[in-house]
Amino acid sequence: MKILLPPSETKRPGGSSRPLRIEALALPALAPQREAVVDALTALSADPAHAQHVLKLSDRLLGDIEHNRMLREAATMPAIDRYTGVLYDALDAATLGAASRRWLGSHVWVHAAAFGPVGALDGIPAYRLAAGTSLPGVPPLRRHWADAVTAAIADEGPSFVLDLRSEAYVALGPVPASVSSAYVRVVTGQGRALNHFNKKSKGELVRALAEDRPRVRSLDGLRAWASGRGIELRDAAEHQVVELVVAS
């Protein structure tokens, strides 16, 4: 099983690992797309005023332009530790044991607009780029990433993909039709979709998986594990959508 997570706009600064090594990231077939986006972001940051406009940054976030300028030189940290925010706070990967973190490294991809999907333990620098940004120097990000990401996932050949991304990031790389997958929607017991608890519940789900490290190769296998954990997963009306039921 592979799990696709969305990134977060908020990130921890700094890092202690060597600078970005694009060739060492998961799904190495995406290297040309990654190089193009990194080049475009570093070039854009040479003009801070223009970068602020393109990236739609408030004055409070101007430091992110420097992060982009230093993409190739800055220290990195594992992607699963780089991101903060509701989902990543609930996952709280830093407090997991070594075996659980290795499980994340083997089973989780985090889909960054700047790098495409990367492994949970892949080292990435701090950066600023949203899925909907029109970045000078590259095609629209949806066109730049989508086909390449879908092809890279197909080449990887996972038995099953659990997709926890937002719709904006699904558009940057749909799971190929040839791969068994399920898109997760968080709902109440009455079927009402939730926004407030959406990210928190997804983070808690991934933490539970990392703690148990089950051998899941299908949606049926995921359901069986979830039932034993007291987690309710049920089919939605739409094909390849599963509902994660939580208390409202």
Residue pairs with C-beta under 8 A, 6 or more apart in sequence:
1 107
1 158
1 159
1 160
1 161
1 162
1 216
1 217
1 221
1 222
2 107
2 108
2 109
2 153
2 156
2 158
2 160
2 161
2 162
3 107
3 108
3 109
3 161
3 162
3 164
3 206
3 209
4 109
4 111
4 117
4 161
4 162
4 163
4 164
4 165
4 169
4 175
5 87
5 108
5 109
5 110
5 111
5 120
5 164
5 165
5 202
5 206
6 87
6 110
6 111
6 164
6 165
6 166
6 169
7 83
7 110
7 111
7 112
7 113
7 169
8 83
8 84
8 85
8 87
8 88
9 85
9 128
9 130
10 83
10 84
10 85
11 82
11 83
11 84
11 126
11 127
12 77
12 81
12 82
12 83
12 84
12 126
13 67
13 126
14 75
14 77
14 126
15 74
15 75
15 76
15 77
15 82
15 123
15 125
15 126
16 75
16 77
17 75
17 76
17 77
17 78
17 123
18 75
18 76
18 123
19 72
19 73
19 74
19 75
19 76
19 125
20 38
20 71
20 72
20 74
20 76
20 123
20 124
20 125
21 123
22 31
22 34
22 35
22 38
22 115
23 31
24 122
24 123
25 31
25 34
25 115
25 118
25 119
25 122
25 124
26 109
26 117
26 118
26 119
26 122
27 109
27 116
27 117
27 118
27 149
27 152
27 153
27 156
29 148
29 151
29 152
29 155
30 115
30 116
30 117
30 148
30 149
30 152
32 148
33 116
33 144
33 145
33 148
34 114
34 115
34 116
36 137
36 138
36 144
37 113
37 114
37 115
37 129
37 135
37 138
37 141
37 144
38 71
38 72
38 114
38 115
39 137
40 135
40 136
40 137
40 138
41 68
41 71
41 114
41 127
41 129
41 135
42 68
42 69
42 71
42 72
43 136
43 137
44 50
44 51
44 54
44 55
44 68
44 135
44 136
44 137
45 51
45 65
45 66
45 68
45 69
46 69
48 62
48 65
51 57
51 65
51 68
52 62
52 65
54 133
54 134
54 135
54 136
55 64
55 65
55 68
55 128
55 129
55 130
55 133
56 130
56 133
57 64
57 65
57 128
61 128
64 126
64 127
64 128
65 128
67 74
67 125
67 126
67 127
67 128
68 127
68 128
68 129
70 125
71 114
71 125
71 127
74 125
74 126
75 125
76 82
76 123
76 124
76 125
77 123
77 124
78 93
78 105
78 120
78 121
78 122
78 123
78 124
79 110
79 112
79 118
79 119
79 120
79 121
79 122
79 123
79 124
80 88
80 91
80 93
80 101
80 104
80 108
80 110
80 120
80 121
81 93
81 94
82 124
82 126
83 110
85 199
86 199
86 200
86 203
87 199
87 200
87 202
87 203
88 203
89 200
89 203
90 199
90 200
90 201
90 202
90 203
90 204
90 207
91 203
91 204
91 206
91 207
91 210
92 203
92 207
93 101
93 104
93 120
93 207
93 210
96 104
96 207
96 210
96 211
99 213
100 210
100 211
100 213
101 120
101 121
101 210
102 121
103 209
103 210
103 213
104 120
104 121
104 206
104 210
105 119
105 120
105 121
107 120
107 209
108 119
108 120
108 206
109 117
109 118
109 119
109 120
110 117
110 118
110 119
110 120
111 117
111 149
111 165
111 169
111 172
111 173
112 118
112 124
112 127
112 129
113 129
113 130
113 131
113 133
113 141
113 145
113 169
113 172
114 124
114 127
114 129
115 124
116 145
116 148
116 149
116 152
116 172
116 173
117 149
117 152
117 153
117 173
118 124
129 135
131 141
131 166
131 168
131 169
131 171
131 172
132 141
132 168
133 141
134 140
135 141
138 144
141 172
142 171
142 172
145 172
145 173
146 171
146 172
146 173
146 174
148 173
149 172
149 173
149 174
150 173
150 174
150 175
150 176
151 176
152 173
153 161
153 173
153 175
153 176
153 179
154 176
154 178
154 179
157 179
158 179
159 180
159 217
159 218
160 179
160 180
160 181
160 182
160 216
160 217
160 218
160 219
160 221
160 222
161 175
161 179
161 180
161 181
161 182
162 181
162 182
162 184
162 222
163 170
163 175
163 181
163 182
163 183
163 184
164 184
164 202
164 205
164 206
170 183
175 181
180 218
180 219
181 240
182 219
182 222
182 240
182 241
182 242
183 240
183 241
183 242
184 202
184 205
184 241
184 242
184 243
184 244
185 193
185 236
185 241
185 242
185 243
185 244
186 193
186 194
186 197
186 198
186 201
186 202
186 243
186 244
186 246
187 193
187 194
187 243
187 244
187 245
187 246
188 194
188 245
188 246
188 247
188 248
189 245
189 247
189 248
190 248
191 243
192 248
194 201
194 246
194 248
197 246
197 248
201 244
201 246
202 244
205 231
205 244
208 229
208 231
209 216
209 225
212 225
212 229
214 221
214 225
215 221
216 222
216 225
219 242
222 233
223 233
226 232
226 233
231 244
232 244
232 245
233 242
233 243
233 244
233 245
234 242
234 243
234 245
235 241
235 242
235 243
236 242
236 243
